[in-house]
């Protein structure tokens, strides 16, 4: 028994573009992750968390804000910070005004790990993404990805704290 194809299927250029996007994204993320592991012994997800924390003040970033800024669930972020804390790269601090809240901040070892990882990260992203595109193509890519991100963040399942997407921070 065969089933009829859906009436709204991707075809032609849309199908090719979608497949190229998926393939390119997976390959690029895998290469960045491989390079970070090779150079600094951390994953792309770890790098994303460390990079977000590097921009914080002395208190760090509230765990809920860290999860939101990396488009991760609070549970996934808690596990990631637990792992990074075990490695001595991150520390948690209790929030002085809210017993339920906590902050994550970089340790000196975390800052050093980020410094160790940044050159390879930048080299890989430049070599495999930005050096392949013209200035106009980069502008177009930024506009396209921003429009898609904005649209998806407006969905109830994405914008509600309990429905955060679990993904890898891609800084």
C-alpha positions in Angstrom: 0.0 0.0 0.0 1.5 3.4 -1.0 0.5 6.7 0.4 0.1 9.8 -1.7 2.8 12.5 -1.1 1.7 15.5 1.0 0.2 18.3 -0.9 2.7 20.7 0.6 6.0 19.1 -0.2 9.3 20.8 -0.9 10.3 20.6 -4.6 12.9 21.9 -6.9 15.0 24.8 -5.6 13.3 24.8 -2.2 14.2 21.1 -1.7 17.8 21.7 -2.9 18.2 24.7 -0.7 16.9 23.0 2.4 19.1 20.0 1.9 22.2 22.2 1.2 21.4 24.2 4.4 21.1 21.0 6.5 24.3 19.5 5.0 26.4 22.7 5.3 25.2 23.4 8.8 25.9 19.9 10.0 29.4 19.8 8.4 30.3 23.2 9.7 29.2 22.5 13.2 31.0 19.2 13.2 34.2 20.8 12.0 34.1 23.6 14.6 33.4 21.1 17.3 36.3 18.8 16.1 38.7 21.8 16.1 37.6 23.0 19.5 38.1 19.4 20.9 41.5 19.2 19.2 42.8 22.6 20.3 41.3 23.0 23.7 39.6 19.8 24.7 36.1 21.3 24.8 33.0 21.0 22.7 31.2 23.6 20.7 28.4 23.6 23.3 31.0 24.2 26.1 32.6 27.0 24.0 29.3 28.7 23.6 28.6 28.8 27.3 32.1 30.0 28.2 31.9 32.7 25.5 28.5 33.9 26.9 30.0 34.0 30.4 33.1 35.9 29.3 30.9 39.0 28.5 29.3 39.0 32.0 30.0 41.3 34.9 31.7 40.0 38.1 28.5 38.2 39.2 28.2 36.3 36.0 24.9 35.4 34.3 21.8 34.2 35.9 21.2 30.6 35.0 17.8 31.3 33.5 19.2 34.1 31.3 22.1 31.9 30.2 19.7 29.2 29.1 17.6 31.8 27.2 20.6 33.4 25.6 21.9 30.0 24.3 18.4 28.9 23.3 18.7 25.9 25.7 16.3 24.5 28.2 17.0 25.3 31.8 17.6 21.6 32.5 20.1 21.3 29.7 21.9 24.4 30.8 22.1 23.2 34.4 23.7 20.0 33.3 26.2 21.9 31.1 27.2 24.2 33.9 27.5 21.2 36.3 29.9 19.6 33.8 31.9 22.8 33.3 32.0 23.3 37.1 33.4 19.8 37.6 36.2 20.8 35.1 36.9 23.9 37.1 35.9 26.2 34.2 32.7 27.7 35.7 31.5 28.4 39.2 28.0 29.0 40.5 27.0 31.7 43.0 23.8 31.9 44.9 21.6 34.9 44.1 21.6 37.2 47.2 18.1 38.4 46.5 16.4 35.2 45.3 17.1 31.9 47.0 15.9 29.9 44.0 18.2 31.8 41.6 21.9 31.3 40.9 24.5 32.8 38.7 27.2 31.1 36.6 30.5 32.8 36.1 33.9 31.9 34.5 36.8 30.9 36.7 40.3 32.0 35.8 40.8 28.5 34.3 37.6 29.0 32.2 39.0 32.3 30.9 42.3 30.6 30.0 40.4 27.8 28.3 38.4 30.3 26.2 41.6 32.1 25.2 43.1 28.7 24.2 40.0 27.8 22.1 39.3 31.2 20.4 42.0 31.2 17.7 41.0 27.8 16.3 37.3 28.6 16.5 37.8 31.9 14.6 40.0 30.3 12.1 37.5 27.5 11.3 34.5 29.8 11.1 36.4 32.3 8.9 37.9 29.6 6.6 34.7 27.5 6.1 32.0 30.2 6.2 33.0 33.9 5.9 35.9 33.5 3.5 33.6 31.6 1.1 31.1 34.5 0.9 31.2 38.0 -0.4 30.3 41.0 1.8 26.8 41.1 0.1 26.3 37.4 0.8 27.2 37.8 4.4 24.8 40.7 4.7 22.1 38.5 3.0 22.9 35.6 5.3 22.6 37.7 8.4 19.3 39.2 7.3 17.9 35.8 6.4 19.0 34.1 9.6 17.8 37.0 11.7 14.4 36.9 10.1 14.1 33.1 10.6 15.2 33.3 14.2 12.8 36.2 15.0 9.9 34.3 13.4 10.7 31.1 15.3 11.2 32.9 18.6 7.6 34.2 18.3 6.2 30.7 18.4 4.7 29.8 21.8 6.7 26.6 22.0 9.9 28.5 21.6 9.3 31.8 23.4 7.9 30.3 26.6 10.6 29.4 29.1 9.4 25.8 29.5 9.5 25.3 25.7 13.0 26.4 24.9 14.7 24.6 22.1 17.6 22.4 23.1 20.4 23.3 20.8 24.1 23.9 20.8 25.2 27.5 21.4 27.1 28.5 18.3 29.1 31.5 19.3 
